Amino acid sequence: MIRVLVGLFALIYMSAAASAEDLKLAVTTSFENSGLAEILLPEIKADTGIDVQLIVVGTGQAIRLGKAGDVDAILVHSRQAEEAFLAAGFGTHRREIMYNDFVLIGPSDDPAGISDAKTVVQAVQRIADTESAFVSRGDDSGTHKSELSIWSASGLNVASFGDWYRSVGAGMGAALVTASGMNAYILSDRASWLKFGKKAKLKLLFSGDPALFNQYAYLPVNPQIHPHVRNDLAMQLEAWLVSDRAKYLIENYRINGESLFTFNASPQ
């Protein structure tokens, strides 16, 4: 009987210890859709013992989860929203980890003629002028925020658009599936597009404008506001994310020979 009780106490202790090493990380759907998490998470656990539990949402929702203290850290890609999060005291700091870029995907016959546009603003103006089908994520994600800023820079207001503009309120993968079904234009991060597999008649039509730069940053939730968050684990994870090991895994993650992300974390 004593041995049984000792065994039960040992199991309870081991279970508590294991759960104590769990870290909740809110990440964007574009990060998860890229497939990079499948590469990084097992290595993080092997190297640090941290079991990272991903909460996959858009950037806007990830920031709301951070504000509520429902996660220990966030990994997102909307600098303006990130800086507002920090200014309000919800995060301890912002650490850049990696980047890629946004690209405009569309029908292979390119009815709006965006492939030879000089800027992304000119490209979306051509889509609007021709009222070519366009799918918007419409989910307050980093991608959605970037799309809206591009329309704004072009002098156009999405609220005035007709039925050709379809807001789907979905993650990157689901939005790409919708665009494929509609043979429509869509703004995507490059990683999600490559992972998507270039389905149906869609193709990458426009890229390279500096306005399409897409930076991912890591922000630990402030334990002074939410004392229950695992800031110790968040800091351990950050140290791993900026390490040479992380750099190697991130920069060598490829699909069909194409890199999905460029590591740009700087040591502090």
Secondary structure, 3 states (H helix, E strand, C coil): CHHHHHHHHHHHHHHHHHHHCEEEEEEEHHHHHCCHHHHHHHHHHHHHCCEEEEEEECHHHHHHHHHHCCCCEEEECCHHHHHHHHHCCCECCCEEEEEEEEEEEEECCCCCCCCCCCCHHHHHHHHHHHCCCEEECCCCCHHHHHHHHHHHHCCCCHHHCCCCEEECCCCHHHHHHHHHHHCCEEEEEHHHHHHHCCCCCEEEEECCCHHHEEEEEEEEECCCCCCCCCHHHHHHHHHHHCCHHHHHHHHCCEECCEECCEECCCCC
